[in-house]
């Protein structure tokens, strides 16, 4: 229950509508909060480290998306939305039952069109369908935002040229006393990883289901999108760049930072792969929540991230027009459409309570404490963030060693995740789903 305190569901235990509104895990999360640090930081990072203007942008996008667009599309029954849960990452039949994906793919995991015609169309939940548009919108918003709101094309060209003219700021001058990392080191690492990935795709083609040229295509996409936006698999590249930025400002030798990154990545890759392999083989039905016990902590929160363009191409233009109409309003420049819209692509698997809890924590830390207890904020905010991250990791290992290895399950009234079993029910007449009332 620490994951999601969905108090509206407690008030309306037999109301589908009430639980759709209040469920933090399977609904709109109205009023839901989580006091588990993993709930707060698992998808959006530490709320303590996010600037207040960025938190406001995420909050505005979340409220618009979650409490205006999604409810309207659902309760207006667009594309038969009421036949399905309002919030779900699953695929459905027209009847409201979950779609059997294995029935429409062959042994090579390619779609069987005859089987698809036989099984019928696929349908998505309202929120999942909206996620498609959000993903595409974030891409064009990034391009338009920085060319319209912040810079002109001339300024962008001048800044790009100055980056290669050897001008050094004070930090660069201080860092120049350290030996720099030769570019060929990065190229060698890149070539080794491309070769290893290509070999894995060819040798484990049945398991990975990606041809060798898919690796080259992925690298090409990464090269094009790492600097302007940094999404999906490029997230790791952006993290590496953040490390080097930290190295630059903290005056850490670049070669030392690179070695720490390489060694850390190798250890993490082996640990992650081994852990995932072991869990897949030791926990039956780990990715099929319908076959897992109701109190099972296991699931596969796979990212369903997709990249709509025309709507978000207009939104930064509106910000630009507002800035020129009211040039004395500095807060208009803080409206960041890529952040406002792009943060929402985490849903699903992120849920409403992940956002509501993150926003509340960001408000308390970076607005209330920053404004009224700034000395405390400056001294302890980032230390507290790191401490909470560390404690969460240690507690995860400790709980598994103490309880998981012995298959000990704690069942009590507080072990229910959010107490909203009706939040995933359809609301149209005639659709029968197990555990749900029939209208």
N, C-alpha and C positions, 0 to 999 in steps of 0.2 A: 504493500500500500504506500510505502514511501516513494515509490516510483511515480505514482499519480494519485493525488488526493482529489478525487472527483466528487465533491460534496453535493452537486446537483443530482447525481445519481442516487445518493442516499435519500434525498427528499422525494424523488419520484422513482421508486424502485420498480414500478410496473408500467412506466410510460416510455415507449420507444422514442417519442419526440424529445422528452426530457433527457434521456440518456444519450441521444444523438448530440444534443447541445452540450452536455456536461462531460462526456467521456474524454479523458485526456489521451487515451491510447487508440480508440476506435471511433471518435467523434470529433466535434469542433473544439472541444477543450475549453468551453466557456467557464472561467473561474477555476479551472484545474491547475494545481501547482504540484511540483515534485520537490522533495527535500533531499533527494539522493543526488550527490554530485555527478554521478554518471548520467543521470537524466538531464542535468543542466548543461554539461560540457561535451557530451558524446558526439554531437553533430556540428555544433556551431563554435566549438572551442570554448575557452574560458571566457565567461562573461566579465570577469574582473579585468581582463586585458583588452577588452574592446573599447575604443573611444566612444563617448556618449553620443556623438552625432551619428556614428555608424549603428549603434544600438537603436536609435530613433528611426533610422532608415529601415532597418530590419523589422522593427515593430510596426511601422506604417504599412510596409508591404505585406506582413503577416495578417494584420487586421483587415486590409482590403481583400486579400486573397481568401482568408479563412471565414470571415464573417460577412462578406458582401457577395463576392463572385460565386464561391462554392455553394452557399445556401440558396442563392437565386437559381442557379442551374439545377440544383436538386429539387427544390420545392416547386419549380415550374415544370418539372418532369421532362427536361430536355433530353432527348435520346433515351427515353425510357429509364431515366436515372432512378426513379423510385423503386424499380425492381431489384435494386442492388444496394449494398451498404453505402452510406454517404462517404465513408473513408475506408478504403481497402486497396491493397496492392495486387489483389488477385484478379483473375480473368473470369468472366461469367458467361453463362448461357442466357438466352432470352427468358427462360423459365425462372431465373434467379439463382440457379444452382451453379456451383463452381465448374469451370470449364476443364475438361480432361485433356490437357495438352498432349499427353503421350499418345492419344488416339489419332492425332493429326500429323505426327512426324514418323518418318521411316527409321530404319536401323542406322542410317547415317546422320540422323538428326536434321534432315531436311523436311520441309513441309510437304505433306501429301495432299494435293489439291482436291482429289476425289474424296478423301476422308474428311477434308475441311467442309466440302459441300454437304457431305452426309451429316456431319456433326452440327453445322450451323455457324452463324456469325459469332464473333467474339465481342464482348461488351466490357467496358471499364466503369469503375466507380467515378462519381463526379470529380472528386479530388484528384484521382489518378489521371483522368483525362485533362484536367487543368494543368497538371504538371508538365505535360507535353508542351503546351503553349508557353509556360514560364521558362522552360529551358531554351527554346528557340529565341524567345524575347530577350534573354540576358545577353546573347551574343551581339545582336545589332545595337542594343542599348549601350554596350561598352564602346563600340566604335563611334556612335553618335554623341555620346555623353562627353567624351574627351576631345572631340573635334569641335563641338558646339559650345559646351558649357565652360570648359577650362581653357582651351587653346584654339587659335586659328591654325589653318594649314601652314601658314608661314612660320608661326612660332614652333610648331612641331618639327618642321624641316630644320630650323635653326638649332633647336635643342638636339636633334639627331646628329647634326654636323659637329656640334660642340663636344659631343660624347667621344668623338674620334680625333679631336685636335690636341689632345694631351694636356688640357688644362686641369690642374689639380687643386682640390680644396684642401683645407687643413688636415682633414682625416686621411686623405690620400697621401699627403706629404709625410705624415707620421708613419703610415703603413709602408711607405717605400723603403724603409730600412730593412724590412723582412724580405726574404727570398720569395718571389712570386711563384705560383703554380704554373709550370709551362703548359701551353695549350695542348701540346701533344699528349700530355697525361690524360686530359679529358677525352681526347680522341681515342686513345687506347682503351680506356674504360668503356666508351661508347661502342667501339667495334667488338670488344669481347662480349658485351651484353647482347648486342644484336646477333652475333654468331650463336650464343647460347640460347637465345629465344627462338631463333630460326631452327636450330637443332631440335629443341623441345617440341616445337610445333610439327616438325616432320616426323620425329620418332614417336611422339605421343599424340598423333593426329586423331585417334579415336576418342581420347579423353579431352583434348583441348579443342578440337574441331575448328582449327584455324589454319589456313594454308600459309606457306612461308611468306608469300607476298603481303599477307596481312600485317606482319611485323614491320615491313618497310613502310606500308601505308600508315600504320600507327605512329612511326617515327616522324613521317612527314607532317602529319597532323599536329604532333607535339611541337615540332619546330615552328609551325605557323601560329599556334595559339598559346604557347607558354607565356610569352611576354605580354600580349595584350589582355589575356583573360585568365588563363590557368585553371582548367576545369578537368573533371573526371580523372584520367590517369596522369594528367599534367600536374595534379595537385602535389605529387611527390617532388616534381621539379621546382615548384614554387616554394615548397618547404626547404629544399636545398638552398635556394636563393636567399630565403630568410636567414638561414644559418650563416651564409657568407656576409649578409648585411650586418648581422650581429658581430661577426668576426671583424668587420671593418670598423665598427664604432667602438668595440671593446678592445681593439688593438691586439687581437689574437693572431699569431702567425698563420698565413693562409695554408701552408703545407700541413701544419698541425691540424687545422680544421678539416682539410680534405681527408687526411688519414682517419680522423675520428668518424667522418661521414662514411667512408668506405668500409671500415671495420664494423661500425654500427649497423650499416645496411646488410652486410653479409651475415652477421649474427641474427639480426631481426628476420631476414628472409628464411634462414634455416629454422628458427624457432617457430615462425608463423606457419610455414609449410608443414613442419612436423606436428604442430598442435592441431592444425586443420585436418590433416590426414588421420591423425589418431581419433579426433572427435567424430569424424564422419564414419569411422569404422567401429567405434565403441558406443555411440549413442544412437539407437535405432530410431529411424524416422526423424532425425534432427531437423530436417528442412520441411517436414510435412506437419504443420501445427495441428491439423485435424486429427492426426493419429497420436499426438503427444498427450500426456496427462495434463489436466487443467492447470496444475501448479508447476509445470515444468519450466525451468528457467531458460531452456534452449530454444533457439530459433535461428533462421538464416536471414538476417536483415539485409538482403541484397539490394543494392542501389538500382532504382529504376530511374535513370536520368536521361533525358532526351533534350535535344537541342533543336517557333513562330516568329516571324520576323517583323511583319509590317506594323504591328501594334507598338512594339517597343522602339521602333524607329521614330515614331511620332512623340513618344513621351519625353525624351531628352530635349526635343525641339520646344516643347511646352515650357520646360524649365529654363531654356535659353531665352525664350520670349519674356517669361516672368522676370528674369534677371535684368533684361534690358529695359523693361517697363518700370521696374522698381530697383534701380541700381544702388539705392541706399540701404536696401534690405540684405544684409550680408548672409542671413540664414538661408536665403534661397540658393546660394552657392553650395550649401551643405546638403542639398537634396541630391542624392546619388542614385540614379536609376539602376545601374548595374548591381549595387548593393541591395537596394530596395526590392528588386525583383529576383536577382540571382540567388539570394540566400534561400529562397523557397524551393529550389530544385532538390533540396535534401528530402522533401516529403514526396511519397514515402521513400525509405523506411522511417525517417524521422516522423514523429507524431506531434500533435498540437501541444502536449504538455512539455515537450522539449523546448518549444519556442516560448510559451508563456513563462516557464520557469527561468529561462535564460534572460528574457527581457526584464523580468522583475529583479533578478539578481544584478543585471547591468544598471538598472535604474537606482537601486539602493547603493551600489558601490561607486559608480562613476558619475552620479548626479548628487545624491544625498550626502554621501561621505565626502566626495570631492568638494562639494560646496560648503559643508558645515564642519567637517573634520579633516581638513586637507592635510594637516601634519600626519595624522594617523594613516590617511590614504597613501601619502608619499612613502611612508616608512614600511607599511605592512601589506599593501594591496597585492603587489606582485609576489611577495613571499608567501602570502596566504594562498594565492592561486597555485603556485608550484607545490605547496604542501598538500593541498587537497588532491591534486593530480597524483602525487606520490602515494598518499594514503590509500587512494582508490585502487591503485595498481597492487599494492601490498595486500590489501584486504581481499581483493579478488583471488589472489593466490592462496591466502590463508583460509578463506572459506572453502575453496575447492579441496585443499589438503585435509581440512578437518571434517567436512561434510560430504563433498562430492565423491571422494574416493571410497567412502563407506556407503554411498548411496543413501544418505540420511536426508529425509525430506521433512521440513518443518511445516506442519499444517495447522494454522490457526486463523482467526477471523481477519488478521491483518496481512495474511499472505496472498489474499486476492489482489490482483494487480491494480484494478481500479473500481471493481464492483459495478460494472456497467455491462451486464451480459446482453442487453437488448440493443446496444448501440449499433451493432452490425446487422440489425434486422431490416428487411425491406418494408416499405410502407404503402405498397399498392395492393389493390384487392386481388385475391386469388393466388398470390404467390405463397407457396408453402416452403418454409425453411425450418429445419429442426431447431427446437428451442425458442422459436419466435411465434408471437400471436398471429393469427390469420385474420385479415381484414375482410 
